[in-house]
Amino acid sequence: MAQPKGGVLRKMRRTVRRSVIGAMLLTVALWSVAAAQPLLDKPSLVTTEWLAQHLNDPNLRIIDARASLRDYLQGHIPNAIYLNTETLRISQGGVPARLLPPERLAEIFGAIGIGNAHTVVVYSSAEDAFAHATYIAFVLELLGHRAIGVLDGGFEKWQAEGRPVVREFPQVRPTRFVPKVNPSLRADWLTVWSAIRKGGAQLLDARDPKTFAVGHIPSARNAFLRENLQGERVLTWRDKETLMKRLKALGIDPTKPIVTYCTSGREASQLWFTLRHLLGIPHVAVYDGSWIDWTARKMPKE
């Protein structure tokens, strides 16, 4: 017996509704998967063009790490959150500039709106040779974060290209950041001293040559962080071939462990980032206590 036309139409409508709802659910699911994917799968040097393309991505967090809050207030990259590197350090036992414990660091990142699912791009200034940016990148990777970018050329390049600069503060909500510490990225005084005594230490001092000449850790070689960069007012990283030639000229074997240090660990992070993430050298650690910690312990020096 033939079904009435009205019944056929109702069935067709139900089928269409189910198809539409199914398609909508599939779209939402695909969008959710895409939204959960980080913009970067590993710590990287990113260009101003890349940042401009992703500037308004909801999964992106931008950190302005320039030394002066006044500079940030006078103008910053849109959506940038200000974070001074000293917020991540404290005096311990009277010794200054010691990195806070991982749980405290995680609280700070969560408080400024950075969670584990966010891609984080950090920038600073040519004035600090981008060491403030790389220091925050180092801390984030130390806590297990991988979706990290450091802006090549920093604020000066962004501004020189006529890209937008604002004074408005971003609207971000606190979130939760769960640390998964990677201890291999840090070296302490005992690790450094043991390597020196065994005769196989590969220590790179990021300080300027005059400071290095006044006193340094035994067997260290001077690798002034500014030499990793090129340009005058607007600085960018040198090409990989030039950087590798410089490293080998210092007598460093990239297949063996390397430790970078400076005065307090911050400038050393720029060497660390250059070696680990531009040259792809895996076994590079930062002696984050650096010269301050070494001299406080009255360790030998040259």
HUBEL-V729103 format. One record per pair of residues at least 12 apart in sequence whose ideal C-beta (glycine too) atoms are under 10 Angstrom apart, sorted by the first residue. I is the first residue (numbers start at 1). J is the second residue. If there is no record, write none. Layout:
# HUBEL-V729103
i:I j:J
i:I j:J
This chain:
# HUBEL-V729103
i:34 j:59
i:35 j:57
i:35 j:58
i:35 j:59
i:35 j:117
i:36 j:59
i:36 j:117
i:37 j:59
i:37 j:117
i:37 j:119
i:37 j:147
i:38 j:59
i:38 j:60
i:38 j:116
i:38 j:117
i:38 j:118
i:38 j:119
i:38 j:120
i:38 j:145
i:38 j:146
i:38 j:147
i:38 j:148
i:39 j:53
i:39 j:54
i:39 j:57
i:39 j:59
i:39 j:60
i:39 j:118
i:39 j:119
i:39 j:120
i:39 j:121
i:39 j:147
i:39 j:149
i:40 j:54
i:40 j:60
i:40 j:119
i:40 j:120
i:40 j:121
i:40 j:146
i:40 j:147
i:40 j:148
i:40 j:149
i:41 j:119
i:41 j:146
i:41 j:147
i:42 j:141
i:42 j:146
i:42 j:147
i:42 j:148
i:42 j:149
i:42 j:277
i:43 j:120
i:43 j:134
i:43 j:137
i:43 j:138
i:43 j:140
i:43 j:141
i:43 j:145
i:43 j:146
i:43 j:147
i:43 j:148
i:43 j:149
i:43 j:150
i:43 j:273
i:43 j:276
i:43 j:277
i:44 j:121
i:44 j:137
i:44 j:146
i:44 j:147
i:44 j:148
i:44 j:149
i:44 j:150
i:44 j:152
i:44 j:273
i:44 j:277
i:44 j:278
i:45 j:130
i:45 j:134
i:45 j:137
i:45 j:149
i:45 j:150
i:45 j:151
i:45 j:152
i:45 j:153
i:45 j:236
i:45 j:237
i:45 j:273
i:45 j:274
i:45 j:277
i:45 j:278
i:46 j:119
i:46 j:121
i:46 j:122
i:46 j:123
i:46 j:148
i:46 j:149
i:46 j:150
i:46 j:151
i:46 j:152
i:47 j:149
i:47 j:151
i:47 j:152
i:47 j:153
i:47 j:157
i:47 j:236
i:48 j:77
i:48 j:123
i:48 j:151
i:48 j:152
i:48 j:153
i:48 j:154
i:48 j:155
i:48 j:157
i:48 j:158
i:48 j:159
i:48 j:160
i:48 j:161
i:48 j:163
i:48 j:236
i:49 j:161
i:49 j:163
i:50 j:121
i:50 j:149
i:50 j:151
i:50 j:152
i:51 j:77
i:51 j:121
i:51 j:123
i:51 j:149
i:51 j:151
i:51 j:152
i:51 j:158
i:51 j:163
i:52 j:77
i:52 j:78
i:52 j:158
i:52 j:161
i:52 j:163
i:52 j:164
i:54 j:119
i:54 j:121
i:54 j:149
i:55 j:77
i:55 j:78
i:55 j:79
i:55 j:80
i:55 j:121
i:55 j:163
i:55 j:164
i:56 j:78
i:56 j:79
i:57 j:79
i:57 j:118
i:57 j:119
i:58 j:118
i:59 j:115
i:59 j:117
i:59 j:118
i:59 j:119
i:59 j:147
i:60 j:79
i:60 j:118
i:60 j:119
i:60 j:120
i:60 j:121
i:60 j:147
i:60 j:149
i:61 j:79
i:61 j:80
i:61 j:81
i:61 j:109
i:61 j:112
i:61 j:113
i:61 j:114
i:61 j:115
i:61 j:118
i:61 j:119
i:61 j:120
i:61 j:121
i:61 j:122
i:61 j:147
i:61 j:170
i:61 j:172
i:61 j:175
i:62 j:76
i:62 j:77
i:62 j:78
i:62 j:79
i:62 j:80
i:62 j:81
i:62 j:119
i:62 j:120
i:62 j:121
i:62 j:122
i:62 j:123
i:62 j:149
i:62 j:151
i:62 j:170
i:63 j:77
i:63 j:80
i:63 j:81
i:63 j:82
i:63 j:83
i:63 j:109
i:63 j:112
i:63 j:114
i:63 j:120
i:63 j:121
i:63 j:122
i:63 j:123
i:63 j:124
i:63 j:132
i:63 j:133
i:63 j:136
i:63 j:137
i:63 j:140
i:63 j:148
i:63 j:151
i:64 j:76
i:64 j:77
i:64 j:79
i:64 j:80
i:64 j:81
i:64 j:82
i:64 j:83
i:64 j:84
i:64 j:122
i:64 j:123
i:64 j:124
i:64 j:125
i:64 j:132
i:64 j:133
i:64 j:151
i:64 j:154
i:64 j:155
i:65 j:80
i:65 j:81
i:65 j:82
i:65 j:83
i:65 j:84
i:65 j:85
i:65 j:122
i:65 j:123
i:65 j:124
i:65 j:125
i:65 j:128
i:65 j:130
i:65 j:131
i:65 j:132
i:65 j:133
i:65 j:134
i:65 j:135
i:65 j:136
i:65 j:137
i:65 j:150
i:65 j:151
i:65 j:154
i:65 j:155
i:66 j:80
i:66 j:82
i:66 j:83
i:66 j:84
i:66 j:85
i:66 j:123
i:66 j:124
i:66 j:125
i:66 j:127
i:66 j:128
i:66 j:132
i:66 j:133
i:66 j:154
i:66 j:155
i:67 j:84
i:67 j:85
i:67 j:86
i:67 j:124
i:67 j:125
i:67 j:127
i:67 j:128
i:67 j:131
i:67 j:132
i:67 j:266
i:68 j:82
i:68 j:84
i:68 j:125
i:68 j:127
i:69 j:82
i:69 j:84
i:71 j:124
i:71 j:125
i:71 j:127
i:71 j:155
i:72 j:84
i:72 j:155
i:72 j:167
i:72 j:169
i:73 j:167
i:73 j:169
i:74 j:165
i:74 j:167
i:75 j:155
i:75 j:159
i:75 j:164
i:75 j:165
i:75 j:166
i:75 j:167
i:76 j:123
i:76 j:155
i:76 j:158
i:76 j:159
i:76 j:165
i:76 j:166
i:76 j:167
i:76 j:168
i:76 j:169
i:76 j:170
i:77 j:121
i:77 j:123
i:77 j:151
i:77 j:154
i:77 j:155
i:77 j:158
i:77 j:159
i:77 j:163
i:77 j:164
i:77 j:165
i:77 j:166
i:78 j:163
i:78 j:164
i:78 j:165
i:78 j:166
i:78 j:168
i:78 j:170
i:79 j:121
i:79 j:166
i:79 j:168
i:79 j:169
i:79 j:170
i:79 j:171
i:79 j:172
i:80 j:121
i:80 j:122
i:80 j:123
i:80 j:155
i:80 j:165
i:80 j:166
i:80 j:169
i:80 j:170
i:81 j:112
i:81 j:113
i:81 j:114
i:81 j:120
i:81 j:169
i:81 j:170
i:81 j:172
i:82 j:112
i:82 j:169
i:82 j:170
i:83 j:108
i:83 j:109
i:83 j:112
i:83 j:114
i:83 j:122
i:83 j:132
i:83 j:136
i:83 j:139
i:84 j:132
i:84 j:136
i:85 j:97
i:85 j:124
i:85 j:128
i:85 j:131
i:85 j:132
i:85 j:133
i:85 j:134
i:85 j:135
i:85 j:136
i:85 j:139
i:85 j:264
i:85 j:265
i:85 j:266
i:85 j:269
i:86 j:132
i:86 j:264
i:86 j:266
i:87 j:100
i:87 j:105
i:87 j:108
i:87 j:112
i:87 j:136
i:88 j:100
i:88 j:104
i:88 j:105
i:88 j:108
i:88 j:109
i:88 j:135
i:88 j:136
i:88 j:138
i:88 j:139
i:88 j:266
i:89 j:105
i:89 j:135
i:89 j:139
i:89 j:264
i:89 j:265
i:89 j:266
i:89 j:288
i:90 j:104
i:92 j:289
i:92 j:293
i:93 j:296
i:94 j:296
i:95 j:289
i:95 j:292
i:95 j:293
i:95 j:295
i:95 j:296
i:95 j:297
i:96 j:264
i:96 j:292
i:96 j:293
i:96 j:296
i:97 j:263
i:97 j:264
i:97 j:265
i:97 j:266
i:97 j:288
i:97 j:289
i:97 j:290
i:97 j:292
i:97 j:293
i:98 j:264
i:98 j:265
i:98 j:288
i:98 j:289
i:98 j:292
i:98 j:293
i:99 j:135
i:99 j:138
i:99 j:139
i:99 j:142
i:99 j:186
i:99 j:264
i:99 j:265
i:99 j:286
i:99 j:288
i:99 j:289
i:100 j:139
i:101 j:179
i:101 j:181
i:102 j:139
i:102 j:142
i:102 j:143
i:102 j:144
i:102 j:179
i:102 j:180
i:102 j:181
i:102 j:183
i:103 j:143
i:103 j:178
i:103 j:179
i:103 j:181
i:104 j:179
i:105 j:139
i:105 j:140
i:105 j:142
i:105 j:143
i:105 j:177
i:105 j:179
i:105 j:181
i:106 j:143
i:106 j:144
i:106 j:145
i:106 j:176
i:106 j:177
i:106 j:178
i:106 j:179
i:106 j:180
i:106 j:181
i:107 j:174
i:107 j:176
i:107 j:177
i:107 j:179
i:108 j:139
i:108 j:177
i:109 j:136
i:109 j:139
i:109 j:140
i:109 j:143
i:109 j:145
i:109 j:174
i:109 j:175
i:109 j:176
i:109 j:177
i:109 j:179
i:110 j:174
i:110 j:175
i:110 j:176
i:110 j:177
i:110 j:178
i:110 j:179
i:111 j:172
i:111 j:174
i:111 j:175
i:111 j:176
i:111 j:177
i:112 j:170
i:112 j:172
i:112 j:174
i:112 j:175
i:112 j:177
i:113 j:170
i:113 j:171
i:113 j:172
i:113 j:173
i:113 j:174
i:113 j:175
i:113 j:177
i:114 j:140
i:114 j:145
i:114 j:172
i:114 j:174
i:114 j:175
i:114 j:176
i:114 j:177
i:115 j:145
i:115 j:173
i:115 j:174
i:115 j:175
i:115 j:176
i:115 j:177
i:115 j:178
i:116 j:143
i:116 j:144
i:116 j:145
i:116 j:146
i:116 j:147
i:116 j:175
i:116 j:176
i:116 j:177
i:116 j:178
i:116 j:179
i:116 j:180
i:117 j:147
i:117 j:175
i:117 j:177
i:118 j:145
i:118 j:147
i:118 j:148
i:118 j:172
i:118 j:175
i:118 j:177
i:119 j:145
i:119 j:146
i:119 j:147
i:119 j:148
i:119 j:149
i:120 j:136
i:120 j:137
i:120 j:140
i:120 j:145
i:120 j:146
i:120 j:147
i:120 j:148
i:120 j:149
i:120 j:150
i:121 j:133
i:121 j:137
i:121 j:147
i:121 j:148
i:121 j:149
i:121 j:150
i:121 j:151
i:122 j:134
i:122 j:135
i:122 j:136
i:122 j:137
i:122 j:139
i:122 j:140
i:122 j:148
i:122 j:149
i:122 j:150
i:122 j:151
i:122 j:154
i:123 j:136
i:123 j:149
i:123 j:150
i:123 j:151
i:123 j:152
i:123 j:153
i:123 j:154
i:123 j:155
i:123 j:156
i:123 j:157
i:123 j:158
i:124 j:136
i:124 j:150
i:124 j:151
i:124 j:154
i:124 j:155
i:124 j:156
i:124 j:270
i:125 j:154
i:125 j:155
i:125 j:156
i:125 j:235
i:126 j:153
i:126 j:154
i:126 j:155
i:126 j:156
i:126 j:157
i:126 j:226
i:126 j:229
i:126 j:231
i:126 j:232
i:126 j:233
i:126 j:234
i:126 j:235
i:126 j:236
i:127 j:154
i:127 j:155
i:127 j:156
i:127 j:235
i:128 j:154
i:128 j:225
i:128 j:266
i:128 j:267
i:128 j:270
i:129 j:154
i:129 j:206
i:129 j:224
i:129 j:225
i:129 j:226
i:129 j:227
i:129 j:228
i:129 j:229
i:129 j:235
i:129 j:267
i:129 j:270
i:130 j:150
i:130 j:151
i:130 j:152
i:130 j:153
i:130 j:154
i:130 j:155
i:130 j:225
i:130 j:228
i:130 j:229
i:130 j:235
i:130 j:236
i:130 j:237
i:130 j:269
i:130 j:270
i:130 j:273
i:130 j:274
i:131 j:206
i:131 j:225
i:131 j:226
i:131 j:262
i:131 j:265
i:131 j:266
i:131 j:267
i:131 j:268
i:131 j:269
i:131 j:270
i:131 j:271
i:131 j:273
i:132 j:154
i:132 j:266
i:132 j:267
i:132 j:269
i:132 j:270
i:133 j:149
i:133 j:150
i:133 j:151
i:133 j:152
i:133 j:154
i:133 j:155
i:133 j:269
i:133 j:270
i:133 j:273
i:134 j:148
i:134 j:150
i:134 j:225
i:134 j:266
i:134 j:267
i:134 j:268
i:134 j:269
i:134 j:270
i:134 j:271
i:134 j:272
i:134 j:273
i:134 j:274
i:134 j:277
i:134 j:286
i:135 j:264
i:135 j:265
i:135 j:266
i:135 j:267
i:135 j:268
i:135 j:269
i:135 j:270
i:135 j:272
i:135 j:273
i:135 j:286
i:135 j:288
i:136 j:148
i:136 j:150
i:136 j:266
i:136 j:269
i:137 j:149
i:137 j:150
i:137 j:269
i:137 j:270
i:137 j:272
i:137 j:273
i:137 j:276
i:137 j:277
i:138 j:150
i:138 j:185
i:138 j:186
i:138 j:260
i:138 j:265
i:138 j:266
i:138 j:268
i:138 j:269
i:138 j:270
i:138 j:272
i:138 j:273
i:138 j:276
i:138 j:286
i:138 j:288
i:139 j:185
i:139 j:265
i:139 j:269
i:139 j:286
i:139 j:288
i:140 j:177
i:140 j:179
i:141 j:182
i:141 j:185
i:141 j:269
i:141 j:272
i:141 j:273
i:141 j:276
i:141 j:277
i:142 j:179
i:142 j:180
i:142 j:181
i:142 j:182
i:142 j:183
i:142 j:184
i:142 j:185
i:142 j:186
i:142 j:286
i:142 j:288
i:143 j:177
i:143 j:178
i:143 j:179
i:143 j:180
i:143 j:181
i:143 j:182
i:143 j:185
i:144 j:177
i:144 j:178
i:144 j:179
i:144 j:180
i:144 j:181
i:144 j:182
i:145 j:177
i:145 j:179
i:145 j:180
i:145 j:182
i:146 j:182
i:148 j:273
i:148 j:277
i:149 j:277
i:150 j:237
i:150 j:269
i:150 j:270
i:150 j:273
i:150 j:274
i:150 j:277
i:150 j:278
i:152 j:229
i:152 j:235
i:152 j:236
i:152 j:237
i:152 j:278
i:153 j:229
i:153 j:231
i:153 j:234
i:153 j:235
i:153 j:236
i:153 j:237
i:154 j:229
i:154 j:234
i:154 j:235
i:154 j:236
i:155 j:234
i:156 j:231
i:156 j:233
i:156 j:234
i:156 j:235
i:156 j:236
i:157 j:231
i:157 j:233
i:157 j:234
i:157 j:235
i:157 j:236
i:158 j:234
i:159 j:234
i:160 j:233
i:160 j:234
i:161 j:234
i:183 j:285
i:184 j:257
i:184 j:282
i:184 j:283
i:184 j:284
i:184 j:285
i:185 j:269
i:185 j:272
i:185 j:276
i:185 j:284
i:185 j:285
i:185 j:286
i:185 j:288
i:186 j:259
i:186 j:265
i:186 j:285
i:186 j:286
i:186 j:287
i:186 j:288
i:186 j:289
i:187 j:203
i:187 j:257
i:187 j:258
i:187 j:259
i:187 j:260
i:187 j:261
i:187 j:268
i:187 j:284
i:187 j:285
i:187 j:286
i:187 j:287
i:187 j:288
i:187 j:289
i:187 j:290
i:188 j:285
i:188 j:287
i:188 j:288
i:188 j:289
i:188 j:293
i:189 j:217
i:189 j:261
i:189 j:287
i:189 j:289
i:189 j:290
i:189 j:293
i:189 j:294
i:189 j:296
i:189 j:297
i:189 j:299
i:190 j:297
i:191 j:257
i:191 j:259
i:191 j:285
i:191 j:287
i:192 j:217
i:192 j:218
i:192 j:219
i:192 j:220
i:192 j:259
i:192 j:261
i:192 j:285
i:192 j:287
i:192 j:289
i:192 j:290
i:192 j:293
i:192 j:294
i:192 j:299
i:193 j:217
i:193 j:218
i:193 j:294
i:193 j:297
i:193 j:299
i:193 j:300
i:195 j:219
i:195 j:257
i:195 j:259
i:196 j:217
i:196 j:218
i:196 j:219
i:196 j:220
i:196 j:299
i:196 j:300
i:197 j:218
i:199 j:219
i:200 j:219
i:200 j:253
i:200 j:256
i:200 j:257
i:201 j:217
i:201 j:218
i:201 j:219
i:201 j:220
i:201 j:221
i:201 j:256
i:201 j:257
i:201 j:258
i:201 j:259
i:202 j:219
i:202 j:220
i:202 j:221
i:202 j:250
i:202 j:251
i:202 j:252
i:202 j:253
i:202 j:254
i:202 j:256
i:202 j:257
i:202 j:258
i:202 j:259
i:202 j:260
i:202 j:283
i:202 j:284
i:203 j:216
i:203 j:217
i:203 j:218
i:203 j:219
i:203 j:220
i:203 j:221
i:203 j:223
i:203 j:252
i:203 j:258
i:203 j:259
i:203 j:260
i:203 j:261
i:203 j:287
i:204 j:220
i:204 j:221
i:204 j:222
i:204 j:223
i:204 j:224
i:204 j:225
i:204 j:247
i:204 j:250
i:204 j:252
i:204 j:258
i:204 j:259
i:204 j:260
i:204 j:261
i:204 j:262
i:204 j:268
i:204 j:271
i:204 j:272
i:204 j:275
i:204 j:284
i:204 j:287
i:205 j:217
i:205 j:220
i:205 j:221
i:205 j:222
i:205 j:223
i:205 j:224
i:205 j:225
i:205 j:260
i:205 j:261
i:205 j:262
i:205 j:263
i:205 j:267
i:205 j:268
i:205 j:271
i:205 j:287
i:205 j:290
i:205 j:291
i:206 j:222
i:206 j:223
i:206 j:224
i:206 j:225
i:206 j:226
i:206 j:227
i:206 j:228
i:206 j:260
i:206 j:261
i:206 j:262
i:206 j:263
i:206 j:265
i:206 j:266
i:206 j:267
i:206 j:268
i:206 j:269
i:206 j:270
i:206 j:271
i:206 j:272
i:206 j:274
i:206 j:286
i:206 j:290
i:207 j:220
i:207 j:222
i:207 j:223
i:207 j:224
i:207 j:225
i:207 j:261
i:207 j:262
i:207 j:263
i:207 j:267
i:207 j:268
i:207 j:290
i:207 j:291
i:208 j:222
i:208 j:224
i:208 j:225
i:208 j:226
i:208 j:227
i:208 j:262
i:208 j:267
i:209 j:222
i:209 j:224
i:209 j:227
i:210 j:222
i:210 j:224
i:211 j:224
i:211 j:262
i:211 j:263
i:211 j:291
i:212 j:224
i:212 j:262
i:212 j:291
i:212 j:302
i:213 j:302
i:214 j:301
i:215 j:291
i:215 j:294
i:215 j:295
i:215 j:301
i:215 j:302
i:216 j:261
i:216 j:291
i:216 j:294
i:216 j:301
i:216 j:302
i:217 j:259
i:217 j:261
i:217 j:287
i:217 j:290
i:217 j:291
i:217 j:294
i:217 j:295
i:217 j:299
i:217 j:300
i:217 j:301
i:217 j:302
i:218 j:299
i:218 j:300
i:218 j:301
i:218 j:302
i:219 j:302
i:220 j:259
i:220 j:260
i:220 j:261
i:220 j:291
i:220 j:301
i:220 j:302
i:221 j:247
i:221 j:249
i:221 j:250
i:221 j:251
i:221 j:252
i:222 j:250
i:223 j:246
i:223 j:247
i:223 j:249
i:223 j:250
i:223 j:252
i:223 j:258
i:223 j:260
i:223 j:262
i:223 j:268
i:223 j:270
i:223 j:271
i:223 j:274
i:223 j:275
i:224 j:262
i:224 j:267
i:224 j:271
i:225 j:260
i:225 j:262
i:225 j:266
i:225 j:267
i:225 j:268
i:225 j:269
i:225 j:270
i:225 j:271
i:225 j:273
i:225 j:274
i:226 j:267
i:226 j:270
i:227 j:242
i:227 j:243
i:227 j:246
i:227 j:271
i:228 j:242
i:228 j:243
i:228 j:246
i:228 j:247
i:228 j:270
i:228 j:271
i:228 j:273
i:228 j:274
i:228 j:275
i:228 j:278
i:229 j:270
i:229 j:274
i:230 j:242
i:237 j:270
i:237 j:273
i:237 j:274
i:237 j:278
i:238 j:274
i:238 j:278
i:239 j:278
i:240 j:274
i:240 j:278
i:240 j:279
i:240 j:280
i:241 j:279
i:243 j:274
i:243 j:275
i:243 j:278
i:243 j:279
i:244 j:275
i:244 j:278
i:244 j:279
i:244 j:280
i:244 j:281
i:246 j:274
i:247 j:271
i:247 j:274
i:247 j:275
i:247 j:279
i:247 j:281
i:252 j:275
i:252 j:281
i:253 j:281
i:254 j:275
i:254 j:279
i:254 j:280
i:254 j:281
i:254 j:282
i:254 j:283
i:254 j:284
i:255 j:281
i:255 j:282
i:255 j:283
i:256 j:281
i:256 j:283
i:257 j:281
i:257 j:282
i:257 j:283
i:257 j:284
i:257 j:285
i:258 j:271
i:258 j:272
i:258 j:275
i:258 j:276
i:258 j:281
i:258 j:282
i:258 j:283
i:258 j:284
i:258 j:285
i:259 j:271
i:259 j:272
i:259 j:283
i:259 j:284
i:259 j:285
i:259 j:286
i:259 j:287
i:260 j:272
i:260 j:273
i:260 j:274
i:260 j:275
i:260 j:276
i:260 j:284
i:260 j:285
i:260 j:286
i:260 j:287
i:260 j:288
i:260 j:290
i:261 j:285
i:261 j:286
i:261 j:287
i:261 j:288
i:261 j:289
i:261 j:290
i:261 j:291
i:261 j:292
i:261 j:293
i:261 j:294
i:262 j:286
i:262 j:287
i:262 j:288
i:262 j:290
i:262 j:291
i:262 j:292
i:263 j:290
i:263 j:291
i:263 j:292
i:263 j:295
i:264 j:288
i:264 j:289
i:264 j:290
i:264 j:291
i:264 j:292
i:264 j:293
i:265 j:286
i:265 j:287
i:265 j:288
i:265 j:289
i:265 j:290
i:265 j:291
i:265 j:292
i:265 j:293
i:266 j:286
i:266 j:288
i:266 j:290
i:267 j:290
i:268 j:285
i:268 j:286
i:268 j:287
i:268 j:288
i:268 j:290
i:268 j:291
i:269 j:286
i:269 j:288
i:270 j:286
i:271 j:284
i:271 j:286
i:272 j:284
i:272 j:285
i:272 j:286
i:272 j:287
i:272 j:288
i:273 j:286
